[in-house]
Amino acid sequence: MTKPVDESGGARRLFLKSGFAAATLAATDGRLGFVDPLFAEQAASPTPTGRAALNLDTTPDTYVLFLDMQEVEELLLCEQVVNQATKHPANPVLPLGTENQWDGNRASPWGGSLFYDAQEKLFKAWYHGHDVETGANTQRRMAIGYAVSENGIEWHKPKLGLYDYKGRTDNNMCYRAPDRATGHFNVVKDPGEPDPQRRYQALAEINVATDGSRRVRHVAHYSADGIHWQRSGNGVQEPVNGTDVGFIFIDEADIPQRRVKAYGQHACFTGPDIEHLKFVGKVLSATDGNEHENHFVHTTRYRNHFPMLYDFNRFRPYYGHHVRRDAERQKIVLSRIERRRGSLPLEDLEKQYDICVGDVRLATSRDPLAMFQRIQPDSAVVARGERGEWDSGYLVLGGGSLIVHNDQILIFYSAMAEEAASAFPGPSGRTGPVMTGLATLPKDGFTYLRARDGLTRGAMTTKPILVREPGNAKLSVNVSHVVPWHDWVSVEVLDAETLLPIPGYSRHESMGVMTNGTSRIARWQRHATLQGVNVSQIRLRFYFYGKARLYSFTFSPA
């Protein structure tokens, strides 16, 4: 249900002056200025820490995505949609070993790392693996395997000859903790590192003997090739007690003191290098959503945003599952469940929790060290599969889950089937197999705008945009699902002050964007640029017909 804009506001009076008002009256039975409820709620709330000052102008520096909706003034019969990623038909893409090999029951970047090495034009993975015999005691034979791929779909596991498995070394294990209890292994390649022997850097979560006892520490390791690793010391400056690290990335656009960023279960750390990470704080909290917990989060710099993928996890009973009715394991599960759910009532607990299920959802911030804002929190970016499919149970992110490559957004995720989804934390004592999937989004395709019902024309109006070099400015839009005169997008240029269409740039003079593409130029009958615009500030009003989707817009030079 929609909420009306405050009728006492000046924006409403300006809106009434525009030619759009008559059409709005017809489309809404006389109700003016109705907006999407989520957008209205965002607009009314205090400015979050993760928001930044807007500096919109008609140059390529302005690149608008529809994540936090800061650039949007109004939505009318139009909605923001989280785009569900398309799973690759070859999934799972990283093959398990045979039942007699060390990675016969798990081969996934859950707790490991995966990234695209642009220098060598290869995808590289440092994945967690263990054999079929390991069962519930996953860390007893856990190791890190190395694999490479040219396309992210077909993977090669080189025989490295470094670690033995059942008396043989013809395998691809590149790291194993001294006591074989290998935890997380988070890798980055640092192009700015002057020492070639430290080009690859990793934090390994292993047991370390300190003060006569053993405790889990994050220990720095370095490598020249990403295969042969050398340990450095007995543990880095601890980010915070009891908090693990899920992935690391190097943010070259930030200041040197915040160049390295690491994220744990829902917390963030930063520092000049991997050995001097300082705890910043939480960036997401399960108590603000409807999940029981967030296992991992993953973000990276994308334009002027930091889109975040996060694990949405819930525990639940499972009919017919032969579980161990183990009270101690139930205590472990209950200790992980957040019963608080934002403004919802405190959740009633089940009598028995058998499995953990989850998918991958979306949040965003413009400051990677601040709290992130969930986007359409009931919508999955990567959904779990249907019952009987390999990823029908529990989906979890790993290091390198979000990679931008060849005008696509690649999402690598780990998953297991529903009947085995008790692997974490494991009330049944079963685990795996755990495998790796690939899902893709189009360029800028985290979210999109569209008409709400596909029949009634929808509209979105932007906030003011400063006009610079109008004769050299073309409006470039990223659209899909366009069919000429059936599903399309039109654009109107308004005077930002009066909200009246600028002559030559009205909706009726728009040629409409009638073809799909990531950089289609919006045109009007007499104009292909903004040369005819003679005001200092404009607003853009996009009209949506049918099922057309708008992912982003920018301005390109003529």
Number of C-alpha atoms within 10 A of each C-alpha: 6 13 14 13 16 11 11 8 9 10 17 15 13 15 16 18 13 16 14 16 18 13 13 21 13 11 16 14 8 12 13 21 22 20 22 19 15 15 20 18 11 15 15 9 8 7 10 14 14 19 18 14 7 12 11 19 20 24 20 16 14 18 17 22 25 22 28 21 16 18 18 19 19 22 24 22 23 23 21 23 19 22 19 19 21 16 19 13 11 11 16 22 19 27 20 22 19 12 12 13 16 27 29 21 24 29 28 35 32 31 25 27 28 28 23 20 12 9 7 9 11 15 19 22 27 30 29 29 29 29 25 20 14 16 18 18 14 22 18 14 21 23 28 28 27 23 20 22 17 14 12 19 19 12 17 15 17 15 14 16 13 17 17 12 15 9 7 10 14 14 21 22 28 22 24 20 17 10 12 15 17 23 25 26 30 29 27 23 20 17 11 10 12 9 9 14 16 19 18 21 25 28 27 26 22 24 22 18 12 12 7 6 8 11 11 17 23 26 23 24 23 23 18 16 13 22 18 15 19 16 14 12 10 15 21 16 15 18 23 14 9 8 15 23 24 28 31 27 24 22 14 12 9 11 11 12 12 19 17 24 24 25 28 21 22 24 25 27 24 24 19 16 16 27 21 16 22 19 19 16 15 17 22 22 18 20 18 15 20 20 21 23 22 24 19 26 29 27 27 21 18 12 14 15 21 21 26 25 25 25 26 27 22 20 24 15 14 17 8 7 14 11 18 14 13 12 11 10 18 19 11 13 21 17 9 14 18 20 19 17 17 13 10 12 9 11 13 7 11 10 8 18 22 26 26 26 24 28 25 27 23 29 23 21 26 23 17 20 22 19 23 25 24 21 24 16 15 12 16 22 22 26 21 22 19 12 12 11 12 23 27 22 25 31 30 27 30 27 33 30 26 23 18 18 12 9 11 14 20 23 24 27 26 24 30 27 24 24 24 25 30 29 22 20 20 22 25 23 17 21 23 24 23 29 27 27 24 23 21 21 21 20 18 23 24 24 23 22 26 27 26 21 14 16 13 15 20 24 25 22 21 20 17 22 20 15 19 14 13 19 15 16 22 24 23 21 24 23 25 23 15 21 17 12 12 13 21 25 33 22 26 24 23 25 21 21 14 16 23 21 21 18 13 18 23 19 19 13 17 20 18 22 25 21 16 18 16 18 16 17 19 21 22 20 13 12 18 18 22 23 13 15 20 13 14 14 19 26 23 23 25 21 22 28 25 22 21 25 25 26 25 22 22 22 22 19 15 12
